[in-house]
Amino acid sequence: MAISSLLLRSSPSFLPAKLTDHRNNFSGHFSTISCSIKTNPDRKNTVTHLFKGYKESWREELKRAYQSDHEVDDGAFQEMVDRRCVDNVRMLIVDAVQQAKAGHPGMALGMAEVGYHLYRHAMRYNSGNPNWFNRDRFVLSAGHGCLLQYVCLHLAGFSSIQIEDLQRLCKLGSRTPGHPENVVTEGIEVTTGPLGQGVANAVGLALAEAHLAARFNKPDAVIVDHYTYCIMGDGCSMEGISNEAASLAAHWKLNKLILIYDDNHNTIDGDTSLAISEDISSRFKALGWNTISVDDIHNNVGSFKNALLSASTETDRPTFIKVKTLIGKLSKKEGTSKAHHGTFDDDDVKEMRKKVNWEDREPFHVVPMVYKEMQITRQYGEKLEKDWYSALDFYQTKYPQEAAEFKTLLNGGLLPGWENALPEWSQSDPVDATRGYSEKCLNQLAKVLPGLIGGSADLASSNKAYLHDYEDFMKPNSPWGRNIRYGVREHAMAGISNGIALHKSGLIPFAATFLIFSDYMKNSIRLSALSRAGVIYIMTHDSIGLGEDGPTHQPVEQLAGLRAIPRLLLFRPADGNETAGAYKMAVSNRDTPSLIALSRQKLAANLEGTSANAVEKGGYIVSDNSEENLPEIILIGTGSELCLCEGSAERLRKEGRRVRVVSLVCWRLFDRQPREYKESVLPSRVTKRVSVEAGSPQGWRQYVGAEGVVIGIEDFGASGAYLDTFKKFGFTEENITRMAQSLLYN
């Protein structure tokens, strides 16, 4: 079944019946504002104010700020307005930290010019509709500086951040948590905090834009065209994930990615000279980035504007802009690590207010004209969105097939009946490793899921994670390709996959490697779950069953650690049908990450009682000879060990025993089932139970109970043929049978 056979033959207009006017109800003359928009060759916009009274409306505030009332030209006047808006941004940052008695004001104060300029002059977005597809994306990799983004979101008119939200910084249940969370605050694209993660997320967002632009844009109809901006700090520059991701961004020629480095020379422990001495810009240049330096932003914000203009002309390289700033700008802590986090004493606050002529104003004061200034950007954003929908209607008329596929992606990427493409297996089919079954599932799904895209960390042939008919993603040759070559960069692969998923364009990313290397990816996997990014992690070589490579590559504790991550769905399928069921659940859950653990070794058999549909329950009965009675013993297994449970059950049944075999393919899904269902699978009156999994025994006691036996691995594995290794650690039908008998005859 191909995508084309599932696409709708005709699609309604993309344009909503009505684009709601979300303007705030400011008093005064705003209703008479008329502004002319000039689009620069660099695609960025500048706004030239032509409405009567604009300068007059600012006159009193600027006189207060600069103690001057002389006439200046339009350019100088706009610069004065921008500087006053930045003052207001800084004062809101200070007020929020002082009221919360918590937070990280240092970076936010130092980067106030950057944040304001991005939201006021550079980025294209509609604050009235934060989910407009063709908006520019912004990522704050230095997530501790979230106050800067919260203030900018508020001033820009995002309804998710009201002044009351700034007053509730870091409070339980507030929309202004201590680090930005996309599931809490609309306008936040990705959840950041662990340093460097946002850089990888930004690369994923930029990759998604480049991929979709290559697939759908036409010479006379450009519908995918947006930039990704990311702010990183000194800590981000030190984390390995940022270098991995930056290397890939340059290799992929992601020219619409602009990374802004807050070069304030401070980390928590002190000056960066304590731990780093390299030239960061030279490092990025060596990676293949266009590099620009801005050395005096506090006195010349125009230098940053010019850097962005230069970046927008770049066609082959991502751009790295190093901005020299003073952490904690205005404070007596300015330029020191003491400004990184914490509050300011009263005298310091008083002096900061004095420096910007803010002395007699109440906390959280916003100059009315600052709101109105940002409203001009909002008005422009509304126009951009409306124009985009008009362009989309033209596109639909001229390119109906492509438009139908694009619409499918914007609506989530799941075509009706997609799950019917998943293969089915019978007992008579050739036996394979579950990684082999996974390969068949993945390639069948690619035919019906237009958004399926992903790759492996240099292990595509081992993971069997390659879409055979869809080329590699690579600019300029094949950016439409749906296979991503990550190289040996597991951590960046996971972080980039989060960015792809959170692009919210219907792309369904998969990321593959050996299960043992999930440890390299752990923080990104955790953030997948926290930010509800529906990444599909494909982890092969899932146990000591991989054999000869030995304990360095044989996962033991990984399953237990990954199962502990809240929300993550971890599947360990036992055969082809369970593998298909795992993919069905992973694809269906678009706001939940899934991890599918797969064997390297071939299985003993295709089991008669397994079911793809039953996987949605997490655990189910595979076989039972108890008829109307309760079983005497229950054998519980996952993955390749389920075959061993079934073989042992047959032996015990020949002895006249009533034996039930249960597959516990996904613990989290089973735990979510109604109590009645769980009782029907694992009756509490049956206390003789044996669990079998070639991994850590951690967590199994809740399923076997106090009287049950857990067959697991308490130590590292060993190098040897997989059958010999399994035998050494007790994963044989004979040993399982012996353990079961010890319970039955006790």
Salt bridges, closest charged atoms under 4 A:
ASP21 OD2 - ARG23 NH1 2.16
GLU56 OE1 - ARG59 NE 3.09
GLU61 OE2 - ARG84 NE 2.81
GLU61 OE1 - ARG361 NH2 2.59
ASP69 OD1 - ARG59 NH1 3.36
GLU71 OE2 - ARG59 NH2 3.45
ASP74 OD1 - LYS55 NZ 2.98
ASP82 OD2 - HIS121 NE2 2.95
ASP87 OD2 - ARG84 NH1 3.07
ASP95 OD1 - ARG353 NH2 3.29
GLU113 OE1 - ARG90 NH2 2.69
GLU113 OE1 - HIS298 ND1 3.25
ASP136 OD2 - ARG43 NH2 3.17
ASP165 OD2 - ARG175 NH2 3.02
GLU189 OE2 - ARG135 NE 2.79
GLU209 OE2 - LYS256 NZ 3.16
ASP220 OD2 - LYS398 NZ 2.37
ASP225 OD2 - ARG124 NH2 3.92
ASP225 OD1 - LYS256 NZ 2.62
ASP263 OD1 - HIS265 NE2 3.53
GLU278 OE2 - ARG283 NE 2.72
GLU314 OE1 - ARG317 NH2 3.08
ASP345 OD2 - LYS332 NZ 2.52
ASP360 OD1 - ARG64 NH2 2.33
GLU373 OE2 - HIS49 NE2 3.79
GLU373 OE2 - ARG120 NH2 2.94
GLU382 OE1 - ARG23 NH2 3.85
GLU382 OE2 - ARG378 NE 3.80
ASP387 OD2 - LYS383 NZ 2.80
GLU402 OE2 - LYS218 NZ 3.14
GLU405 OE2 - ARG215 NH2 2.57
ASP432 OD2 - LYS440 NZ 3.69
GLU439 OE2 - HIS468 NE2 3.03
ASP472 OD2 - ARG485 NE 3.11
ASP542 OD2 - ARG572 NE 2.90
GLU548 OE1 - ARG600 NH1 3.56
ASP624 OD2 - ARG660 NE 2.66
GLU632 OE1 - ARG657 NH1 2.67
GLU641 OE1 - ARG572 NH1 2.50
GLU646 OE2 - ARG653 NH1 3.35
GLU650 OE2 - ARG653 NH1 2.81
GLU693 OE2 - ARG563 NH2 2.76
GLU693 OE2 - ARG572 NH1 3.99
GLU733 OE1 - ARG651 NE 3.29
GLU734 OE2 - ARG651 NH2 3.00
